[in-house]
Amino acid sequence: LLLRALRRRWAAYKYRFVPWLALNLRRQRRTLRYVPESSQDKIISDEDVFETLLKTFKALFLNDFSRQADILALLPEVKCQYLELLTLEQKWSKVTSCNHGSQQVFSPEEVLLNTLGFTVRRDRSSLVSAGTGVFVTKGFVPKGTVVSMYPGTVYRKHEPIFFQSLGNPFIFRCIDGILIDGNDKRLSRSVYRSCRRRDQLGPFQMSDESWLTAYPQNPLAVGQYVNNCSYEKAANVCYQEFDVPGHFPLELKQYLPNIVYNHDTESHLRCVVLVSLRDIKQGEELFSNYYTVVR
């Protein structure tokens, strides 16, 4: 039993062990992703990522409209815009479903299906000993689509993450050295929740903490559970870094599953999305490239 436990731990840790990586780069060539330079690490444009997040978050906001009274009271112009959208949506709903009652509320997964045409969910991976994975449970994902997000606390190079990193397989390293801790347990969980409460502005939430639970309000926030590709399972999604622009709507930040560790920084919030490399059908598991080589 002890030997089996050690093998499982090594299987999970070896991808972070530099000597092992150096010896296996040639053997792992099929599972590597090469980019000419860090500035070209884009599968789709930042504008496309922004529009997808905006579209999805607006749909989630409208679905939660009855619970947004405190926010809308402080944003009268925004309230008018959403009331117009909600009126159009309800008129369409009456035509298609003959629903003449109050606003119909959907689950976050149903909102995602109605908005982007697919749903994703965590489940047991198809890989042996891989634990949890992420699957397309309904619909169809076209090539070049944002299919999930990598949630967690964002750390700059100089910021402390040593204790959070111990035994933590969910730390994502961006090309420029920024780290995202996507662990939803123990110290990592406490740090994220603390930073979220720190940054709250009255009724405005600057980030989403529901990804720490089994029922995320942002159904895209499951990217930390996407497993690495293998010789048998080729990558069908790829990580793409995205800096949230300063003009991102204040009322929609409640669905962003990331927060900065140091709130004094003036730089934009770093997010990482996973973009489909090919068409992905219902029932398929998502597999990514853990290794990106910048030439």
Salt bridges, closest charged atoms under 4 A:
ASP41 OD1 - ARG33 NH2 2.72
ASP46 OD1 - LYS42 NZ 3.01
ASP64 OD1 - ARG67 NH2 2.41
GLU109 OE1 - ARG121 NH2 2.60
GLU159 OE2 - HIS158 NE2 3.99
ASP176 OD2 - ARG270 NH2 2.89
ASP184 OD1 - LYS185 NZ 3.09
ASP199 OD1 - ARG198 NE 2.62
GLU209 OE1 - ARG193 NE 3.52
GLU209 OE1 - ARG196 NH1 3.71
GLU241 OE1 - ARG270 NH1 3.24
ASP243 OD1 - ARG270 NE 2.55
ASP264 OD1 - HIS263 NE2 3.36
GLU284 OE1 - ARG278 NH2 2.68
